[in-house]
Amino acid sequence: MNREVLLLAYTERPAAVLRAREVAARLTAAGVGVRVVTGEADVLAVPGAHVAPENELAAVGVDLVLVFGGDGSLLRAAEIARPAGAPLLGVNLGRVGFLAEADPDTLAATVGQIVDGDFSVEERLTLDVTVRVDGDVFATGWALNEVSVEKAARARMLEMVVEVDGRPLSRWGCDGMIFATPTGSTAYAFSAGGPVVWPAVDALLLVPVSAHALFARPLVTAPTSTLAVEVLPGSTGAVMAADGRRTLDLPAGARVEARRGAAPVRLARLRAEPFTDRLVTKFGLRVEGWRGRHVGEEVGPTAG
């Protein structure tokens, strides 16, 4: 059976282009087909690559979507891979790169694992979002990390009512509201003071942004919950953003509803790394003096 890998790269970064070309040559030599999207084909200049339109159809029929860049590049790739159910593998060329799995210095070994099919795939919960105005559907969308509703004007607060499972929770004057997934708990929600949630946990997060109220704590709800925020009449300049990439201006009185997404994003994993270790590495956490494990002691299975 013919195998094919879709390569996506942050083409404004020369290192991403060079690494993508290197991997393309290795894959081709191993008998694996390479696919690139129309908007990147000229820059990547991969000999013999199959050029596909830059939309969700680009990932149909591929065994893997390999992304060169930071988390922003991987979020863009998720828009292409999610409808096709194709697994994503990120090569981190950014700063933190929380979603990326591979390192640029170990590309030869990474290609070997891809060729051998030596990787696992885990499904990450997503959010489906519906925007209503006067009861009518105004827009729909989805997110892997978070959906945020924020003020557009710096000097003005938003007045909003937050709802969970069809019941009003609280009214806040605030800079915004974030609905996040466990995957997104280390992204914008973390910056806004939300908790870190292990990816294996099924849950939704609600994180207020600079809310002026006594009860304005981040909340963790059931994965079956429906979260909603209503921008009250009189508030102006509200903007909704999905993963910080797809934005929508909201009219006064708009209602934004978020629930568990119908389709997950599938991430390829090259190694069984505990999520705790990833937190320590990515955030540079200090663990000197830890004495919890004896040399040679086996570590049990861990979530994440």
KAWODA-V572222 format. One record per backbone hydrogen bond with DSSP energy under -0.5 kcal/mol. CO is the residue of the C=O (numbers start at 1). NH is the residue of the N-H. If there is no record, write none. Layout:
((CO:NH) (CO:NH))
This chain:
((3:33) (4:63) (4:64) (5:7) (5:35) (6:66) (7:37) (8:68) (9:11) (10:13) (12:14) (13:16) (13:17) (14:18) (15:19) (16:20) (17:21) (18:22) (19:23) (20:24) (21:25) (22:26) (23:27) (24:28) (25:29) (26:30) (27:32) (28:31) (33:5) (34:50) (35:7) (36:52) (37:40) (37:41) (38:41) (38:42) (40:44) (41:45) (45:47) (46:49) (49:51) (50:36) (50:52) (52:38) (53:55) (55:58) (56:59) (57:60) (59:62) (64:6) (64:66) (65:67) (65:89) (66:8) (67:69) (67:91) (68:10) (69:93) (69:94) (70:74) (71:75) (72:76) (73:77) (74:78) (75:79) (76:79) (76:80) (77:80) (77:81) (78:82) (80:84) (81:85) (81:86) (82:85) (87:65) (88:268) (89:67) (90:92) (90:101) (90:102) (91:69) (91:93) (92:104) (102:92) (103:106) (104:107) (106:110) (107:111) (108:112) (109:113) (110:114) (111:115) (112:116) (113:117) (113:118) (114:117) (117:119) (120:269) (122:267) (124:265) (126:261) (127:143) (128:259) (129:141) (130:257) (131:138) (131:139) (132:255) (133:136) (136:133) (139:131) (141:129) (143:127) (145:181) (146:243) (147:179) (148:241) (149:177) (150:239) (153:156) (158:160) (158:174) (159:232) (160:172) (161:230) (162:169) (162:170) (163:228) (164:167) (167:164) (170:162) (172:160) (172:174) (173:212) (174:158) (175:151) (176:209) (177:149) (178:180) (178:207) (179:147) (180:205) (181:185) (182:185) (183:186) (184:187) (184:189) (184:190) (187:190) (187:191) (188:192) (189:194) (190:193) (195:197) (198:201) (201:203) (203:182) (204:221) (205:180) (206:219) (207:178) (208:210) (209:175) (209:176) (211:213) (214:216) (219:206) (221:204) (222:225) (225:227) (226:165) (227:258) (228:163) (229:231) (229:256) (230:161) (230:232) (231:253) (232:235) (237:152) (238:250) (239:150) (240:248) (241:148) (241:243) (242:245) (242:246) (245:247) (246:242) (248:240) (250:238) (251:254) (254:231) (255:132) (255:257) (256:229) (257:130) (258:227) (259:128) (265:124) (265:267) (266:88) (267:122) (269:120) (271:273) (272:274) (274:278) (275:279) (276:280) (277:281) (278:282) (279:283) (280:284) (280:285) (287:290) (294:297) (303:275))
